[in-house]
Amino acid sequence: FRIVLSQNMHLTVAVQHPSGSVYLTTPSRLQLGRPYTVVAKFLDDTAYLHVNGQLAACKPCPNPTFSDHCGILVGRASGKDYNFNGYIKHIKLWTL
């Protein structure tokens, strides 16, 4: 599970499963210098991506599973397309 802001300023939530990956991407670009609230939630085998309270994307997706050996990384990725240049002010994580 990862949240990526690409160079083209589209936000993507990527969920990896043994059966394949699911990507939810914002239809519009994020604007520089503007704060955003992003929520990714998984209910009834559907993934939802909300930006500032508005539904940006949803797709069928098995709920992600987390284990002790696959930690959560924030603000870290590799490759030429991952160059986050900003501040992460607040993070909340709920698991149910």
HUQUI-V634256 format. One record per pair of residues at least 4 apart in sequence whose ideal C-beta (glycine too) atoms are under 8 Angstrom apart, sorted by sequence separation. I is the first residue (numbers start at 1). J is the second residue. If there is no record, write none. Layout:
i->{I I}
j->{J J}
This chain:
i->{5 6 17 26 30 42 50 66 73 78 5 6 16 17 42 43 50 51 77 5 6 15 30 41 42 49 50 66 4 5 14 15 40 41 48 49 3 4 14 15 40 49 3 4 14 39 40 41 48 49 75 3 4 13 39 40 48 2 3 12 13 38 39 47 1 2 12 13 38 46 47 1 12 37 38 46 47 75 1 11 12 37 46 47 74 1 10 11 36 37 45 46 10 24 36 37 45 45 74 10 45 10 11 42 9 10 8 9 30 42 72 9 42 9 24 26 24 25 5 11 22 24 26 11 13 15 27 66 26 27 26 15 24 25 24 13 24 3 24 13 23 3 22 11 22 22 11 19 13 17 11 17 15 17 15 35 1 1 1 2 4 7 2 6 6 7 4 5 5}
j->{9 10 21 30 34 46 54 70 77 82 10 11 21 22 47 48 55 56 82 11 12 21 36 47 48 55 56 72 11 12 21 22 47 48 55 56 11 12 22 23 48 57 12 13 23 48 49 50 57 58 84 13 14 23 49 50 58 13 14 23 24 49 50 58 13 14 24 25 50 58 59 14 25 50 51 59 60 88 15 25 26 51 60 61 88 16 25 26 51 52 60 61 26 40 52 53 61 62 91 28 63 29 30 61 29 30 29 30 51 63 93 31 64 32 47 49 48 49 30 36 47 49 51 38 40 42 56 95 56 57 57 47 56 57 57 47 58 38 59 49 59 40 59 49 60 61 51 62 57 61 56 62 61 64 64 89 64 66 72 73 77 81 77 81 82 83 82 84 86}
